[in-house]
Amino acid sequence: MEYKVRKVRTKIFTGSPNEVEEQVNVFLNTLDQMNFVDVKVANLDGGMISAVVVYKVVQKL
């Protein structure tokens, strides 16, 4: 089965570390493993963090 990458997208989660971890885990569980690319995490002021999930939108050929 062949696939074509249609788009590369990002989804950003911002909040406390516990909230972001939970939200990212839920999002990754709904994402097909084939679509996952990377996660980047950055510390923000006030104990907040931001996580960016990079993923591919693919289409079966």
Kinemage of the C-alpha trace (Angstrom):
@kinemage 1
@onewidth
@group {chain A} dominant
@subgroup {mainchain}
@vectorlist {calphas} color= white
{ca met a 1} P 0.000 0.000 0.000
{ca glu a 2} L 1.413 3.380 -0.976
{ca tyr a 3} L 0.818 6.721 0.693
{ca lys a 4} L 1.367 10.320 -0.323
{ca val a 5} L 2.062 13.084 2.197
{ca arg a 6} L -0.585 15.757 1.645
{ca lys a 7} L 0.433 18.264 4.335
{ca val a 8} L 2.707 18.668 7.314
{ca arg a 9} L 0.860 20.268 10.224
{ca thr a 10} L 1.562 21.395 13.761
{ca lys a 11} L -0.636 21.427 16.848
{ca ile a 12} L 0.375 23.581 19.823
{ca phe a 13} L -0.511 22.858 23.453
{ca thr a 14} L 0.193 25.447 26.159
{ca gly a 15} L -0.400 25.235 29.912
{ca ser a 16} L 0.983 23.675 33.055
{ca pro a 17} L 3.324 20.699 32.498
{ca asn a 18} L 0.689 18.209 33.744
{ca glu a 19} L -2.061 19.648 31.516
{ca val a 20} L 0.165 19.729 28.450
{ca glu a 21} L 1.404 16.180 29.021
{ca glu a 22} L -2.165 14.895 29.280
{ca gln a 23} L -3.361 16.830 26.211
{ca val a 24} L -0.382 15.697 24.091
{ca asn a 25} L -0.859 12.059 25.148
{ca val a 26} L -4.553 12.164 24.208
{ca phe a 27} L -3.731 13.777 20.857
{ca leu a 28} L -0.957 11.281 20.058
{ca asn a 29} L -3.276 8.364 20.907
{ca thr a 30} L -5.730 9.590 18.247
{ca leu a 31} L -2.952 10.040 15.686
{ca asp a 32} L -1.891 7.110 13.510
{ca gln a 33} L 1.727 6.179 14.294
{ca met a 34} L 2.604 6.627 10.620
{ca asn a 35} L 1.611 10.307 10.816
{ca phe a 36} L 3.737 11.264 13.841
{ca val a 37} L 6.902 13.266 13.142
{ca asp a 38} L 8.176 15.045 16.285
{ca val a 39} L 7.349 16.837 19.545
{ca lys a 40} L 9.180 19.953 20.750
{ca val a 41} L 8.718 21.369 24.252
{ca ala a 42} L 9.621 24.881 25.411
{ca asn a 43} L 9.508 26.429 28.896
{ca leu a 44} L 7.536 29.640 29.247
{ca asp a 45} L 7.474 32.138 32.114
{ca gly a 46} L 5.456 31.293 35.210
{ca gly a 47} L 5.924 27.526 35.148
{ca met a 48} L 4.021 27.110 31.885
{ca ile a 49} L 5.239 25.026 28.971
{ca ser a 50} L 4.355 24.830 25.312
{ca ala a 51} L 4.512 21.619 23.273
{ca val a 52} L 4.394 21.540 19.477
{ca val a 53} L 3.414 18.260 17.808
{ca val a 54} L 4.471 17.947 14.165
{ca tyr a 55} L 2.514 15.428 12.116
{ca lys a 56} L 1.822 14.458 8.504
{ca val a 57} L -1.549 14.255 6.794
{ca val a 58} L -1.305 11.281 4.419
{ca gln a 59} L -3.507 9.900 1.671
{ca lys a 60} L -3.651 6.301 0.466
{ca leu a 61} L -2.912 5.967 -3.237
